[in-house]
Amino acid sequence: MDHDKLTSAISAAWSADVLPSLSALIGIPAVSPAYDAAWQEHGHLLASVHHFRDWLATRSLPGMRCEVVELPGRSPVLLVDTSASAEASAGGTVLLYGHLDRQPPVSNWSEGLGPWQPVLRDGRLYGRGSVDDGYSGYAAITALEAVRAAGGAHTRTVLLLETGEESGSPDLPAYLDHLAERLHDVSLVISLDAGGGDYERMWLTSSLRGVVQATVTVRVMDSGMHSGLASGIVPSSFRIMRQLLDRVEDPVSGEVLVPAMRVAIPQERLADAEALAAFEPGVLPRRYPLVEGMRHVSDDDVELILNSTWRPTLSVIGAAGFPEPEVAGAVLRAWTSLRLSFRLPPTADAEAARAALVEILTTDVPYGAQVEVHDFVTVRGWHAPIPSAWLDAALEQAGERVFGASPRSMGLGGGIPFMEMLGKRYPQAQFVVTGAVGADSNMHVPDEWLNIRFAEQITTSVAYLLDAHARRPRGVSI
């Protein structure tokens, strides 16, 4: 491919075509189904799908077919199928992945910014879903267009955009079954729902943690009572909750104590953690804005990396049953609910972890209190296969041509359910998990933003991978 034509086409498309449409997409409050029980009535997820479909109608990519797929009661997906270019000398289908659903908006965005308010400022596009993951479909289509404009090649390529990723992709298995005949020959999967440690190179995800989320409710009475009368007679639901939490997490070290949530860390991932720590010492501590006087869990960078990629952790991400402090009366509350989010090692069995959690929390409960564990979300982790020789060479070429630096690999503490599902369904396929997320992109929290220059570079890198896949020698392993 002609590198100058490639980069020129991508830069022009991002400026003139992608940014206006992506900005309008941000304005659609397409909150993921797990956070919007009335998502069907609200219609925002389908509106996002239609918005991107309408943008596709303005493109002139040869052999492109677009379909909105809706299974009954399930959040929609968009399938964009593009025929191979004439220059392709190899076969197989490339599956490009992204999602259009978003995390909840949350509050406390900076002045002038808001979740559904696209703001372009200093090379950044702010708004919920800008980097996670609204840009991905635009990057995929722009890469395909640029490959052709620069004289490159691509095999048949399918873009799949779902609308339930932030909810753990509960509907995706049904869609993969429904589309199985159309996706039967996938030889390369590229996910654009990730990123890395800086904006100076392409980052490849070597592993993703799994998830078990559950709401735990401890109930001690049918209704609250005056705390002066009931305390000392009726045990506090919060005290019982504390005891239950101590069964699953060491309150001092934070170590998760559930055996089903722990695995042996592979030697190659230990080596990766050591290499990453040596590459940029102290990079992890600098990413997190601790309050004055606060310390991290460890002073050892390798331990921090392993903690966030291969060890289970627990975060309490929600609570109910508590009044606001300023209106809290002298009441011994009848119940306490906490939303628990466990991050699991990539190779842990999420369903086994879920079952173990329920057993631990509901067996021999202090004082015989009623405990309910409900509203589960389970996501399996993913461990990247070793790339083949042609893909290794293609990644290196893309890194050098686009960034002037070789790609680097790292594990991510988050999860992408799609990768584990595709890994099981296409065990012989090659996988590339990358994207435009940076360490400071603020996905899931206020002031989420997309580094536009980096997104263009990731788009260019994808174009190189598409061309290399189409020109790989016949007869070699995929």
Order of alpha helices (4+ residues) and beta strands (2+ residues): alpha-alpha-alpha-alpha-beta-beta-beta-beta-beta-alpha-beta-alpha-beta-beta-beta-beta-alpha-alpha-alpha-alpha-alpha-beta-beta-beta-alpha-beta-beta-alpha-beta-alpha-beta-beta-alpha
